[in-house]
Amino acid sequence: MTQTLDNLLDGLRAAAEPTRLRLLALCAQGELTVSELVQILGQSQPRVSRHLKLLCDAGLLDRQPEGSWVFYRLAEGSKANGLVRRLADMLPAEDAQLRRDRDGLAAVRAARAERAAAYFEENAKAWDRIRSLHVRDSEVERELSALVPAGDGTEILDIGTGTGRILELLGARGVRGVGIDQSPSMLRIARANLARAGLANVHVRQGDMYRLPWEGPAFDAVTVHQVLHFAEDPALAIAEAARVLKPGGRIVIADFAPHELDALRTEHAHRRLGFSDGEVQGWLRAAGLKPAQTVALPGEKLTVCLWAGDKPPHSPTTH
């Protein structure tokens, strides 16, 4: 048998068990930790971990350690040549057990969102101060300003605008812009900051970065400043940002490089402990963007990276 056939058989053997099929169905909907999977499945951690190891060994799941946590998700570039996605698509959506698992997953996600929302509400007034404990904002802002194409008439979207600092920074350069955030407390502070700066050309509104309220391309540039490490699905957030980006436009992402500071997760609701160049650039390409450049700004304990991605311009019309 060829290596490809061996891999296919390994994948089929690994998947051919009820609990492992349930795990594949859950991980097809997003990355999850062992403890979250234990909660949803109602099984012991040793048993769930054993099933996860078999699925990883067969190339059906990827295991991503981050500090003291480990995330599991459907494998990309699977040794089983796409078998994992086909299996996930074949699972009967109306199966009673899978429906219960989806309900459990919804409860896990709701608990995550509640914790994050509580954190944002508690820390809204001190948000800029908390962020400055880890990286010098002035340095990041200088590099971000250099990467964002801004000038009179430029339309900017700032995703996860927080206190409105990026809008304030770019608004002073004459852009027209809007910032979205889900936290009412953050939006109240952002509005106060923008009003104090006398910037009538930028404003904020409540919005979901996974469901942006624009039907098509509307912005010359999109900024995502220190937001993705809170995101449930960073790739989806980037794809949605690319959807509202005009041809020839640019997205600029500022976030942490991979690190091991677990306290940011336990004390500050960070979902991810940073991102690698390959991971972010892969998301940009998947969203139809061309990675432009990466700027790394090392700090004492954390490195902030800025990633830029450009949307191709319209092809010339052939007559």
N, C-alpha and C positions, 0 to 999 in steps of 0.2 A: 504493500500500500504506500501511496505517496504521503509526504508529511502533511499536506493539506487534508487528506482524508483522515489521517490519524487525529489531527486537531478537531475535525468535525465530529468524529466519534467520541473524543474526550469531552467535547462540549455537550453532546447529547446525553452521554452517561451522567455528567455532572448535573444537568438540568432535570433529569428524569426522577424527580422526587417532589412530593407536594410542597414541603416547606421551602425548598430551593426555588420552585416556580413562584411561590409567593414573594420570596425575596427579590427575584428578578422583576416581578410586576411592580414592587414598591420602588426599587432603585431606578426603574425606567421613568419614574416621576420626579426624580431629583436625588441628590446625594443625601445619605443618612448615616448617623452614627450607630454603633452597636447597641448602645443603650436605647436609642429611639426604636430600632428594629425589635429589640427585646420587648419594649413596651407595646408595640403594635401587634406582634405575633403572640404575645402571652406565653413565651417559652423561656427557658433558662438561658443565661448568657453563654455558658459553655456550649450548649447545643447550637445556639444561633451562630456563635463564632466558628464552630466546626463546619457548619453548612457554608458560611461565608468563605472560609479557607478553600473548600472544594471548588466553589465557583470562581474564586480568584485563580487558583491553580489551573483551572481549565480555560482561563482567559476570558471568562464571561463578565467578571466584575473587576474594577480597578480599586485598589486599596490605597488611600491617600492619608498618611499620618500627618497630623498638625499638632505639635505640642503633645499634650497628654490625650488628645482625641484622635480618632481615626474615622475617616469618612469612606463610605462605599458608594460607588456609582457604576452604571453600565460601562463596560470597557469601550475605549476608543481604539481603533486599529486592532481589534480583537484577533487573537490567533485563530479563532473559529470562523474567520472570514465573514463577519456580519451575522452569524447565527444568533447572537444574543438579541439583536434588534428584531429579527424575524420571530424569535420565540416570544418576545414581549408583545409584539403586535398580534400574535396568534392567541394569546390568552383571552378567554371569554370574559368580556367586561361585565356581564350580568351574573357571573358566578357569585353565589351568596357569600362564600368565604372571601373572595376578592373584594366584594362590596364592603364587608366588615373591615378588611384591611385598609381600604381607602378612607373609611370613616375614622379609623385609628390614625392614619396619616394626617387627615385634616385636623384632628385634635392636637397632634404633635406640632403641626405648623401654627395652629392658633396659639398654643402656649408659647412658642418662639416669638411670635408677633407681639403677644401681650408683654413678654419680658422686655423686648426691644422698645415697645411704646412706653412702658413705664420708665425705662432708663432715659429716653429722650425727654419725657415730661419732667423728670426729676432734675435733669442736667441742662435744660435748654439755656438758662441764663449764663451758665458757666461753660458753654460749649467751646467757645474759642479758647478759653483758658485751659481746658482739659486737653484739647488738641495740641496746644503749644508746649505741653509738658514733654511731648515726644519728638517734635521736629520744629525747626525754626520756620514759622509761616512765611516770613518775609522772603526767605530764599526760595521756597516753593512757589510763592506768588510771582516772583520775578521770572522764574523759568516758565511758569504756566502762561504768563502774559506774552512771553516771547513766542510761544508755540501757537497761541490762539490768533487767528486772523481777525483783527478787530479794528474798526474805524467807523466813521460816520455812516449810518445806514446799515451796518452789519447787524444781522439778526442772530442773537445768541440764546441758547437754552442751557440753563444750569440745573442739572438733575441732582436732587437731594440738597437743595440750596442752603439748608441749615439757617444760620444767622444772616445769610445774604452777602457774605463777605466777597465771594467771587463776582457777584453782580455789581457790588459796589466798586470793586477793582476795575472791572471791564467797563462799567457804566461811565466811569470818569473819562474813558477814552472815546466816548461818543456813540457806543453801540446802543441798539435797541434790544432789550432782552427780557426774558421771563425766567423765573426760578420756580421749580416745583418742590414740594415737600409734603409729607403726610402728617407731620406734627403741627397742630394748631399753635402750640407754644413757640415752636421754632419760627413759624410764619409771623406771629405777632412781633417777635424780636427782629426778624428780617425787615418787616415793614417799618418799624421804628428806626432801624439803622439807615435804611435807604432814604427815609424822610429827613433824617438828621443830616445826611450827606447832600440833600437837595437834588436828588436824582429822580426826575420825572420820566426819564426814558427807559427805566427798568422797573419791573414789578414782580410780585410773587403770587402764586396761587396754589391751592391744595391739589395734589395729583399723585398718581401711582406710576412709578418709573417702568412698570411692566405693561401699563395700559395708558400710554401718553395720549392726551386728548386732541390730537391732530391727525387728520385723515391721511396726510401724505407729507412729502418733503416741505419743510417750512423754515429751516434754520441754516445759516451759513456755518455755524459752529455749535458744538455741544460740549459742555464741560461736565465732568463727573469727578468731583473733588472729595476725596476721602469718604466715599460712599460704598464702593463695592465690597469692602470687608464686612459690611452689615448685610449684604444682599443674600437672599436665599438662592438666587440663580443669576450669578453675574453675567453668564453668557447671554441669557435672555434679555437682561437689562441693556447690554451692549447692542444686541440685535434690534431692540426697540428704539434705541437712540439712533442707530443707523437708518432706521426706517423714516425718521422725520428729518434727516439731514439732506440738504439739497445736493445735487450733483456738483462735485468740485469742493464740497464742504469738508470740514475736519472735526473729528472728535478728539478731545484731549482728556486723558484719565490720569489722575494723581492718586496714588495709593502706596501701601507699604510693600516692599520686597519681602520674601518669606522670612519669618522670624520665629522665635520660640517663647515669646512673652505671653504665657498663658493667662496672666492677670488681665490682659486686654479683653480676653474672652469672658472670664468669670466676673470681672468687675465693671467692664465697659461694653458688654453685649456684642463684642466683635464675633461675627460668624466665621470668618476666615482669618488666619494668621499670615496674611500677605499673599502675594502672587508672583510667579516667575515670569520672565520675559516670554518664554515659549507659550505659557498658558494664555496670557493676555493677547499676544500676537495671533495665536490660534483663534481666539474669539473674534478678533477684528477681521481676520480673513473669512471666517465663517459668516460674518455679517456683511460680506461684500466690500470690505474696506481694505486698503493697502497700508500696512504698517509703515510709518514714516521714520520715526526715530524714538529712542528711549534715552531719557536723561535720569541718571542715578544721583541722588543726593544723600550721601552717608551721614548719619548722626551718631550720637554716642551709643545708642542701643538699637536704633531702627534706621533703615534706609528707606527714603521715600523715592519712588520712581514715577516718572511722567512718561506715559505712552501716548503717541499720536497716531491716528489712523485717518487716511484720506479716502473720500468717496470718489470714484472715477467720474470725470465729467461726461456729459452726453456725447455719444459718438457723432461725428459730423454727418449731416444728412446727405445722402447720395442722390444726385439728380440724374 
